[in-house]
Structure formats: C-alpha cells, structure tokens
Amino acid sequence: MKWLRPADPVARVERAAWAFLGAIAVVLLLLSIASSANYTSIVVAQENVYVVPSFRVAFTGIDSNGSLEADGSVTVTADFDIVNPSDRFLHATQVTYCGWIEDLPAETGLNTSRVASDVVLVQGASSRYFFRMICPPPSMPRNPIPARGNASVVVAYSMDRRSDPPSFAALQNITDYAAHVLGSATAAPWNHWALVFLSIDGVPPATSPTAGSYILKIHLIARQVGTYLV
Amino acid sequence: MALAAFLGLVAGYSAFYAVYPNMTVPSAGEASFGYLLILLFVTSVPAGFVTSNVQDGVVQVFLSIPFSIAVASVLSVSPIFIGVGAQADVLVYDVIHNGFFIFLLALFMDVIGGSVGLSFRERLIVRASARPPRVR
C-alpha cells in the first residue's frame, strides 16, 4: 500500500488566481492603451480642426440706378470649408451667423438716424459704423466631416422687406448711398461673424449635470470666424 | 511588487475612467460607479488570495498608490507624447485632484477584497488539511 500526498487545492486555486490576474492585467493594459489612443485622438481633433470661411453677398431687385427695390432682397451665402486632420469623424452640428453692413450714410453724417443702434468700430483715429443686418437663429446642418479629410458646410441667409422691415429700410438706404457714391450697391463693406460647432463622433456627451466643464464640452469643437461686433 | 503594480494599474485606470468617462474605453456619458466597484473588487479578491499573509497584503496595497498615480498621470498626459496639448502639470493635478475619491475607494476596496481573498485562502488551507489523505 502506498500513501500519496493529496493534490494541493490551495496551489491549484492559486494557479487559477494568478492566471485570472494575468488575464485581467492584459485586458486592463489593452483598455488603458485604447483609452489613451481615444483620448489623444479627441485632443488632436480639438486642437487641429480648422475652418476656412468664405462669404458671398448677393442682392436681387437692383434697379437700373443701382438702388435696391422694395421687392428686392439680400442673401449672404456662408461657405465653411472644415478641415479635419484628426482620425475622428465629425459632424457640423450648429452654425450661428451674424452679418453687419458698414453704415456709410451714418459715417458721413448724411443719415444719423441709426447712429444710436450702430456698432462703432474704432480703428486708430477713425470710427466705422456698422449696422447689424442679419443675425438669424442658429442653423443645424448635420454635415458629416470625414476623418483626415474636409467637407464644406454651406448656409444661406436671406433678408427682405417682409422678414425684417426696419433692417431692410436701412439696407436700402445704405445700398443707395453705395450705388451713388461708390458706384455699386454691393460696394458697402460687410463684417461677417460665425460660430461653428462640430461634434466628435463616438464621444458621448456628459449626462450628469454636475460633471466638470472639461467633460461637458469635450465632445464639441467650437470655431469662431470673424469679429462679433458689440 | 507585481501585485502592487497590478493593483496600481487597476486603480489608475479606474481613476482615469472616473475623471474622463467619455474619453475612456469603454466610454460613457457618466462614469458607472457599479462598474468601478465591480472592477476594483473582482481584481482585489484574487490579489488577496495569492498574497501569502496580511502584512504583505497591507504593504502591497500601500505600494500600489504610487503605481496608481503614475498610471492615471501617464494616461492623462498621453496626448503630450505625440506633441499635442500642453500643461502636463495641470493635467496631472486634475486627474489626481478629481480622481482622489477613486484612489481612496481603490485603497478601501483593495483592503476589503484582499481580506476576502486571504480569508478564502485560509479556509481552503484549513479544509485541505482536515481532509484525510487519499489512498491509491
């Protein structure tokens, strides 16, 4: 008869525990590396995405004298070329635009009725007056922007007498002046400002109202173009 | 030391997940406290089991603190390694400051889970020694 040592259950469980710890360590290492890569790509997108804007102002209803007729309108077409050098897919979620036209009659003293509401831009010794012509509610374009690519977001804003009679009257006055003094209704300078919000795909927005500000905004990229006149 | 590094990895990853839940993998709008508790407990029990005694367990729990801070700090400054972003000191301060509760929770869970693992080991030893030897 031969006595044998019993199989050591502690050693067996210990081996299993070490194997489990090893597996968990590998999984956690992979999760940490993936988290680091994810976080880095978000920061790259936050820092490197940029917007190349272009604005076109077009009038309809210009008569032979160059004046804007009562049934005319002005349309500002904003074209935002969004360049995305990051590895993240983006979406343009919100575009806010405001456009001011230089109030040349007010500057020259020919029509001072809008001076109180105009925005004065002081440049050295001279002052320029701007009338806020278009500032609609934000638009939600939802255009996709591919990773390591670019995409155009085009938004058009129109204004006529029906949509905003006081502003249209000011526009008529300013374009009349521009047509008669500068030779073209479109000659009056504009100041464009836009704020473009882009969301980073795959980054869930923070759901907790008590979350830190760095978490609340991290899924959004905000890019401002132009100067907001106040 | 290996167990301390392992517990540090768990605590560091947990702190980073708690501070930046929507940038971690898996990502979420809000850090799941349940996920953190389960992760910390499930890892601390086997770590306690393979620890041979209470003294070693206590030492490895306290040794895991610098490891956890190092892991969370490296994760939070990771964009700087490819030349993006700046202010490493601010990022490290943020993750330690905002993740302080998780570091404390990890310590607490390591002690609790480690004790459970150790007691399981003791019971197994007692049961094995009480069992009569098998005859072949």
Boltz contact constraints between the chains, C-beta under 6 A:
constraints:
  - contact:
      token1: [A, 4]
      token2: [B, 136]
      max_distance: 6.0
  - contact:
      token1: [A, 6]
      token2: [B, 133]
      max_distance: 6.0
  - contact:
      token1: [A, 6]
      token2: [B, 134]
      max_distance: 6.0
  - contact:
      token1: [A, 9]
      token2: [B, 124]
      max_distance: 6.0
  - contact:
      token1: [A, 9]
      token2: [B, 128]
      max_distance: 6.0
  - contact:
      token1: [A, 10]
      token2: [B, 124]
      max_distance: 6.0
  - contact:
      token1: [A, 10]
      token2: [B, 125]
      max_distance: 6.0
  - contact:
      token1: [A, 14]
      token2: [B, 50]
      max_distance: 6.0
  - contact:
      token1: [A, 17]
      token2: [B, 46]
      max_distance: 6.0
  - contact:
      token1: [A, 17]
      token2: [B, 49]
      max_distance: 6.0
  - contact:
      token1: [A, 17]
      token2: [B, 50]
      max_distance: 6.0
  - contact:
      token1: [A, 18]
      token2: [B, 50]
      max_distance: 6.0
  - contact:
      token1: [A, 20]
      token2: [B, 46]
      max_distance: 6.0
  - contact:
      token1: [A, 21]
      token2: [B, 46]
      max_distance: 6.0
  - contact:
      token1: [A, 24]
      token2: [B, 43]
      max_distance: 6.0
  - contact:
      token1: [A, 25]
      token2: [B, 6]
      max_distance: 6.0
  - contact:
      token1: [A, 28]
      token2: [B, 9]
      max_distance: 6.0
  - contact:
      token1: [A, 28]
      token2: [B, 13]
      max_distance: 6.0
  - contact:
      token1: [A, 31]
      token2: [B, 25]
      max_distance: 6.0
  - contact:
      token1: [A, 32]
      token2: [B, 13]
      max_distance: 6.0
  - contact:
      token1: [A, 34]
      token2: [B, 25]
      max_distance: 6.0
  - contact:
      token1: [A, 35]
      token2: [B, 24]
      max_distance: 6.0
  - contact:
      token1: [A, 35]
      token2: [B, 25]
      max_distance: 6.0
  - contact:
      token1: [A, 36]
      token2: [B, 75]
      max_distance: 6.0
  - contact:
      token1: [A, 36]
      token2: [B, 78]
      max_distance: 6.0
  - contact:
      token1: [A, 38]
      token2: [B, 23]
      max_distance: 6.0
  - contact:
      token1: [A, 38]
      token2: [B, 25]
      max_distance: 6.0
  - contact:
      token1: [A, 39]
      token2: [B, 23]
      max_distance: 6.0
  - contact:
      token1: [A, 40]
      token2: [B, 78]
      max_distance: 6.0
  - contact:
      token1: [A, 40]
      token2: [B, 79]
      max_distance: 6.0
  - contact:
      token1: [A, 42]
      token2: [B, 23]
      max_distance: 6.0
  - contact:
      token1: [A, 43]
      token2: [B, 79]
      max_distance: 6.0
  - contact:
      token1: [A, 43]
      token2: [B, 84]
      max_distance: 6.0
  - contact:
      token1: [A, 43]
      token2: [B, 85]
      max_distance: 6.0
  - contact:
      token1: [A, 44]
      token2: [B, 84]
      max_distance: 6.0
  - contact:
      token1: [A, 47]
      token2: [B, 84]
      max_distance: 6.0
  - contact:
      token1: [A, 203]
      token2: [B, 22]
      max_distance: 6.0
  - contact:
      token1: [A, 204]
      token2: [B, 22]
      max_distance: 6.0
  - contact:
      token1: [A, 204]
      token2: [B, 27]
      max_distance: 6.0
  - contact:
      token1: [A, 204]
      token2: [B, 29]
      max_distance: 6.0
  - contact:
      token1: [A, 205]
      token2: [B, 29]
      max_distance: 6.0
  - contact:
      token1: [A, 206]
      token2: [B, 29]
      max_distance: 6.0
  - contact:
      token1: [A, 207]
      token2: [B, 29]
      max_distance: 6.0
  - contact:
      token1: [A, 207]
      token2: [B, 30]
      max_distance: 6.0
  - contact:
      token1: [A, 208]
      token2: [B, 30]
      max_distance: 6.0
